[in-house]
Amino acid sequence: MVKEKIIKEKIIIDKIKEIKKSLLEENDKQISLINGYCSDVVFFYQYAQFFPSKKVNDKLISLLDYIIDNINDEKIDDTFSYGLPGVIWTFNLISDFKDIDFSEILDIDQAFKDELFEKAKIELLENQNYDLLRGAIGILLPLISQNGDKNLNNSIVKLFSTYFLKEIELKEFSPQAEFVNLGLAHGILSIISFLSIIVKNDINKKEAFQLVKSGIEIVGSYKTKSKNALSLFPCLGYKESEKNIYNSRLAWCYGDLGIANTYWLAGESFNKDVWKKEAINIGLHASKRRDILENNVMDAGFCHGTAGIAHIFNKFYQRTHLQEFDEARWYWLEKTLEFANFEDGLAGYKKYVGKSDFENKYGLLEGIAGIGVVLMGFLSSYESNNNKWDNCFLLS
């Protein structure tokens, strides 16, 4: 058993180093987080903690220098995926990197915070755009991770409270809605998870709790009573129950895994064991799902591929140490390694883009940077390292 574990870890390390080699090569990217140079920064920052080397440190420094030098020259927007909020989030994550002085870089003044808050407010209240990747949540996420400003946190909670009260304008997140988007990438789960993350260390939780409780109740109302359903929840929850389809994919972006993690975060932040127990039950149901095609798993990327699945099961194993989660995390990790089967891929990987077509992707969301960071989470020394990188996906 010990020998098998050593062999398995060697295979993982070899693949991580293949990914490192691909990311070390020069390529034309934007400086963004989800699919740009900030993805590389997250990968190399994590890599340096496991495999310290001057070459990796030098790469990190060159990436950071490039981002800082070009941040004003590139046409960078206000989204988390492709804009300034994602860059700020990245700098927050790696702020303890010793070879760079972040004191001035992270010195975000109140005026700039207020400016981002106002942009998020417009996205939320005028455009009904709370999206993580392209909307209000993504604009606000790097601000709450910077210094845990309680006044800012309370303002954010009140902002979302105002949003929920405008039910006439709501298209989603309402019991009266035609349907509710139950996804973590673009749906109700992102709001619940975001609010749970905000108040995790905050004393004033009353207003946030009411919002999260309402969200949890809405999500829970769509849980199937069938014992034979593939998934416990649909991707879209329809008002007319016969329209609900309980064969949602197994993935980070949509499906039962995102719902399980959202229940866990809410239970953890608000000290509700009943939500954490429900998270475990949902996760255990998902752990039995192993068929690649049935679960609509077509590649290894984090967003909707095996790496994201393996990572969430890995989190649940770390939280509970249940054997079912241990088996599930290794099963999906092995599938992640098996997907590295393209001779012209990046470390063997390509993203599925439909109609049997695949393409190379470098980033965290759909490419090899995300796969590589997930693989590092399976190394024996993982828990001693910074493992908060998945905050960018609202998982911690």
Sequence and secondary structure as in RCSB ss.txt:
>XXXX:A:sequence
MVKEKIIKEKIIIDKIKEIKKSLLEENDKQISLINGYCSDVVFFYQYAQFFPSKKVNDKLISLLDYIIDNINDEK
IDDTFSYGLPGVIWTFNLISDFKDIDFSEILDIDQAFKDELFEKAKIELLENQNYDLLRGAIGILLPLISQNGDK
NLNNSIVKLFSTYFLKEIELKEFSPQAEFVNLGLAHGILSIISFLSIIVKNDINKKEAFQLVKSGIEIVGSYKTK
SKNALSLFPCLGYKESEKNIYNSRLAWCYGDLGIANTYWLAGESFNKDVWKKEAINIGLHASKRRDILENNVMDA
GFCHGTAGIAHIFNKFYQRTHLQEFDEARWYWLEKTLEFANFEDGLAGYKKYVGKSDFENKYGLLEGIAGIGVVL
MGFLSSYESNNNKWDNCFLLS
>XXXX:A:secstr
 HHHHHHHHHHHHHHHHHHHHHHHS     S TTTSHHHHHHHHHHHHHHS  HHHHHHHHHHHHHHHHHTTTS 
 BSSTTTBHHHHHHHHHHTTT TTS  TTTT   HHHHHHHHHHHHIIIIIT    TTTSHHHHHHHHHHHH  H
HHHHHHHHHHHHHHH TTT SSSSTTSSEEE  TTTSHHHHHHHHHHHTTT S  HHHHHHHHHHHHHHHTT   
 SS S SS SEEESSGGG      SSSSSSHHHHHHHHHHHHHHHT HHHHHHHHHHHHHHHT   TTTTT  S 
 TTTSHHHHHHHHHHHHHHH  HHHHHHHHHHHHHHHHT   TTSBTTB EEEETTEEE   STTTSHHHHHHHH
HTTSTTGGGS   GGGGGT  
